[in-house]
Amino acid sequence: MNRKSSARHYHLATVLIAGLGCMSFPLNSWSLDVTQPISAERRETVSLADAAVRALQSNLDINISRQTKESRLADIIIEQSKFDPTLSVNGQYNRTVNPLNRPVFGGTLGALDQIRIFDQRNHSLTVDASTNLITGGNFDVNYSPARSSVNQDVARGFLFNPSWTGGLTFTVTQPLLRNAGIEINRTFIKVAQNNAVVEQHVFRDRVLTVITTVEQTYWELVFANENLKVAQAAMKAAEELLATNRAKSKAGVMSIVDVLQAEAAVASRVEQVLVAEKAIHDQEDQLRRLLNPGEEDLRQDVRLTPADSPVTYLEPISLQEAIDTAIEQRPEIVQAKKNIESGELNKQFARNQLLPTLSFQGTMGLAGLGGDYGESFTRNFSSDFYNYGAGLVLSYPLGNRSAISTYNKRQLEAKNAEAALTNVRQQIIVGIREAVRRVQTDFKRIETTKSARIMAEKQLQAEQERLKVGLSTTRFVLDFQRDLATAQGNELRAIVDYNKSLSNLARHKATTLDRYHLELS
């Protein structure tokens, strides 16, 4: 059966069905005015670069990551502060009144014939300064002047009453095995510094992710806007066909079935326009959410108009160069390397904790005595009265299971960090290969969908000419209109997907910021 005969039979069958349908359904005119602006809406034109910068300034994820990065910098100061000196001052006053039961040498004469009172008063001040040394030791300086006096009736024989004494003591403690050495005692400072670098690259990774998400959402908004134009054009074509069919039906040269088919097509096109409009609003809300305009502004109706058009030319891509760039710039690589370095530092520290504790302790002191503070101070620093001493302290826990278990744990963590770096490198290589293939495939889709769209236009034009001379039907024209709208949508989707793939490739290469000439300080 040829096409013309098939169309005739189909036409007869449709007339019978439509004749029954006309008994129940009136002829309706479907139309939708999509050009009327809403007065409550505010329109704003936004470029891709402007959206990226605004997202970096206000995005909530960026703000959270920035604050986390600052907290890692505080961790470095916390570790360094362990070597800050400590100054303490302690002042005391004590008075003791005791009964005497026996003579006090130099204080009473002969045997006692009654209870005597021994009233002693002490004023003391202790100034102590200590600091932990980067070598693992501790240095302490202690100066403690004091004033003592007793009641005069028992003060016979005292050289000074009141008397002033002064003591100056230097104490040094230095580990010789466990916790000894500058490198060991700088372990946690270096780990904190590595964590700060890791967090800085976590922040950079978050920035890249946010900008890429903005780009993806921006191109989806472009697609939604252009797809609405396709839907409007399809609706307009269906409305024009409906108007033509109504005129022909009124003139008696076309059946009512063709009018009903055109009306049904217009109704379907109206639905597609409504769906396309909803998609625009959804994408606008998604983009505005990434820009974080504030809750009050987010409540308002703001229409965003994209200022940038998608590119349709093929950018030169070298797979090996893309892989090398990603290995060099991806934040995950730096994070993995710093984790390896921190793992080695922790392992070395744990190995040091296996050693016994052997510490050197040395002390030296000066003393002074006088009737007033000045005299006591002078004698205190005259080096006439002194003391000194030195010794070693050795201790070792039997079994030392805690240190051994910790060291084994740190060894495993170090090995895991090395394996993680290898895993990250492999993931990056596979991700780059897939991203490059996606770019190349999506560009080829642009060419094929463009050809399909051109063929759909020609087929529709030819079918419309056949309809004019009675060689086709409304149903066939509507089908070709639908095919053209589908082809236009496919071409538009291929173009937008190609631009999203370029964004995805830049994200995998970690060159997203370079596209906007941005640097993180």
Residue pairs with C-beta under 8 A, 6 or more apart in sequence:
1 9
4 471
7 472
7 473
7 476
10 473
10 475
11 255
11 257
11 473
14 257
14 261
14 475
15 255
15 256
15 257
17 257
18 255
18 256
18 257
18 260
18 261
19 256
19 257
21 260
22 256
22 260
25 260
27 259
27 260
27 263
28 263
28 267
29 242
29 263
29 266
30 239
30 242
30 263
30 266
30 267
30 269
30 270
31 239
31 266
31 270
32 235
32 270
32 273
32 274
34 228
34 232
34 273
34 277
38 301
40 301
41 301
41 302
41 303
42 300
42 301
42 302
42 303
43 302
43 303
43 305
44 302
44 303
44 304
44 305
45 304
45 305
45 306
45 307
46 287
46 304
46 305
46 306
46 307
47 306
47 307
47 308
48 214
48 215
48 218
48 306
48 307
48 308
49 516
50 307
51 214
51 218
51 287
51 290
51 291
52 211
52 214
52 215
52 516
52 518
53 516
53 518
54 291
55 62
55 210
55 211
55 214
55 290
55 291
55 292
56 62
56 207
56 210
56 211
56 518
58 291
58 292
58 293
59 210
59 290
59 291
59 292
60 292
61 206
61 209
61 210
62 206
62 207
62 210
65 202
65 203
65 206
65 207
66 203
68 199
68 202
68 203
69 196
69 199
69 200
69 202
69 203
72 192
72 195
72 196
72 198
72 199
72 200
73 196
75 192
75 195
75 196
76 189
76 192
76 193
76 196
78 192
79 188
79 189
79 191
79 192
80 189
82 132
83 131
83 132
83 133
83 134
84 131
85 129
85 130
85 131
86 129
86 130
86 131
87 127
87 128
87 129
88 126
88 127
88 128
88 129
89 125
89 126
89 127
89 128
90 125
90 126
90 128
91 124
91 125
91 126
92 122
92 123
92 124
92 125
93 121
93 122
93 123
93 124
94 121
94 122
94 124
95 119
95 120
95 121
95 122
96 118
96 119
96 120
96 121
96 122
97 117
97 118
97 119
97 120
98 117
98 118
98 120
99 115
99 116
99 117
99 118
100 108
100 112
100 115
100 116
100 117
100 118
100 154
101 112
101 115
102 112
103 109
103 110
103 111
103 112
104 118
104 154
105 157
106 156
106 157
106 158
107 118
107 150
107 154
107 155
107 156
107 157
107 158
108 116
108 154
108 156
109 156
116 153
116 154
117 151
117 153
117 154
118 150
118 151
118 154
119 150
119 151
120 148
120 149
120 150
121 148
121 149
121 150
122 146
122 147
122 148
123 146
123 147
123 148
124 144
124 145
124 146
124 147
125 144
125 145
125 146
126 142
126 143
126 144
127 142
127 143
127 144
128 140
128 141
128 142
128 143
129 140
129 141
130 138
130 139
130 140
130 141
131 138
131 139
132 138
133 139
133 174
134 182
134 185
134 186
135 174
135 180
135 181
135 182
135 185
136 174
136 175
136 179
136 180
136 181
136 184
136 185
137 172
137 173
137 174
137 175
138 171
138 172
138 173
138 174
139 170
139 171
139 172
140 169
140 170
140 171
140 172
141 168
141 169
141 170
142 167
142 168
142 169
142 171
143 166
143 167
143 168
143 169
144 166
144 167
144 169
145 164
145 165
145 166
145 167
145 373
145 376
145 377
145 380
146 164
146 165
146 166
147 162
147 163
147 164
147 373
148 162
148 163
148 165
149 161
149 162
149 163
150 158
150 161
152 161
155 161
160 369
160 370
160 371
162 371
163 369
163 370
163 371
164 368
164 369
164 370
164 371
164 372
164 373
164 375
164 376
165 367
165 368
165 369
165 376
166 366
166 367
166 368
166 369
166 376
166 377
166 379
166 380
167 365
167 366
167 367
167 368
167 380
168 365
168 366
168 367
168 380
168 381
169 363
169 364
169 365
169 366
170 363
170 364
170 365
171 361
171 362
171 363
172 360
172 361
172 362
172 363
173 359
173 360
173 361
173 362
174 180
174 359
174 360
175 357
175 358
175 359
176 358
176 359
176 360
177 355
177 356
177 357
177 358
178 352
178 353
178 355
178 356
178 357
178 358
179 185
179 352
179 353
179 357
180 352
181 352
183 348
184 348
184 349
184 352
187 345
187 346
187 348
187 349
188 349
190 341
190 342
190 345
191 342
191 345
191 346
194 338
194 339
194 341
194 342
194 345
195 338
195 342
197 334
197 338
198 334
198 335
198 338
198 339
201 331
201 332
201 334
201 335
201 338
202 331
202 335
203 520
204 331
204 520
205 331
205 332
207 513
207 520
208 331
208 507
208 510
208 512
208 513
209 507
210 290
211 512
211 513
211 516
212 503
212 504
212 506
212 507
212 512
213 290
214 287
214 290
214 291
215 500
215 503
215 512
216 500
216 503
216 504
217 283
217 286
217 287
217 290
218 287
218 306
218 308
219 310
219 496
219 499
219 500
219 503
220 283
220 286
220 496
220 500
221 280
221 283
221 284
221 286
221 287
221 304
221 306
222 306
222 308
222 309
222 310
222 496
223 492
223 493
223 496
224 276
224 279
224 280
224 282
224 283
225 280
225 305
225 306
226 492
227 276
227 279
227 489
227 492
228 273
228 276
228 277
228 279
228 280
230 276
230 485
230 488
230 489
230 492
231 269
231 272
231 273
231 275
231 276
231 485
232 273
233 485
233 488
234 269
234 272
234 481
234 482
234 484
234 485
235 266
235 269
235 270
235 272
235 273
237 481
238 262
238 265
238 266
238 268
238 269
238 478
238 481
239 266
239 269
241 262
241 265
241 474
241 477
241 478
241 481
242 259
242 262
242 263
242 265
242 266
245 254
245 258
245 259
245 262
245 474
246 259
246 262
248 254
248 258
249 255
249 256
249 258
249 259
257 474
258 473
258 474
261 474
261 475
261 478
262 474
262 478
265 478
265 481
265 482
272 485
284 302
284 303
284 304
287 304
288 298
288 302
288 304
289 298
293 302
310 495
310 496
310 498
310 499
311 498
311 499
311 502
312 446
312 495
312 498
314 443
315 439
315 502
317 436
317 439
317 440
317 505
319 432
319 433
319 436
322 432
322 435
322 436
322 505
322 508
322 509
323 428
323 429
323 432
323 433
325 509
325 510
325 511
326 428
326 429
326 431
326 432
326 508
326 509
326 510
327 333
327 425
327 428
327 429
329 509
329 510
329 511
330 424
330 428
330 508
330 509
330 510
331 510
332 424
332 428
333 421
333 424
333 425
333 428
336 417
336 420
336 421
336 424
337 421
339 417
339 420
339 421
340 414
340 417
340 418
340 421
342 417
343 410
343 413
343 414
343 416
343 417
343 418
344 414
346 410
346 413
346 414
347 407
347 410
347 411
347 413
347 414
349 410
350 403
350 406
350 407
350 409
350 410
350 411
351 407
353 403
353 406
353 407
354 400
354 403
354 404
354 407
356 394
356 395
356 396
357 393
357 394
357 395
357 396
358 392
358 393
358 394
359 392
359 393
360 390
360 391
360 392
361 390
361 391
361 392
361 393
362 388
362 389
362 390
362 391
363 387
363 388
363 389
363 390
364 386
364 387
364 388
364 389
365 386
365 387
365 388
366 380
366 381
366 383
366 385
366 386
367 379
367 380
367 385
367 386
367 387
368 376
368 377
368 378
368 379
368 380
368 381
368 382
368 385
369 376
369 379
369 385
370 376
370 377
370 378
370 379
379 385
397 403
428 508
431 508
432 505
432 508
432 509
435 501
435 504
435 505
435 508
436 505
438 501
438 504
438 505
439 498
439 501
439 502
439 505
442 494
442 497
442 498
442 501
443 498
445 494
445 497
445 498
446 491
446 494
446 495
446 498
448 494
449 487
449 490
449 491
449 493
449 494
450 491
452 487
452 490
452 491
453 484
453 487
453 488
453 490
453 491
455 487
456 480
456 483
456 484
456 486
456 487
456 488
457 484
459 480
459 483
459 484
460 477
460 480
460 481
460 483
460 484
463 472
463 476
463 477
463 480
464 477
466 472
466 476
467 473
467 474
467 476
467 477
503 512
506 512
506 514
506 515
513 519
513 520
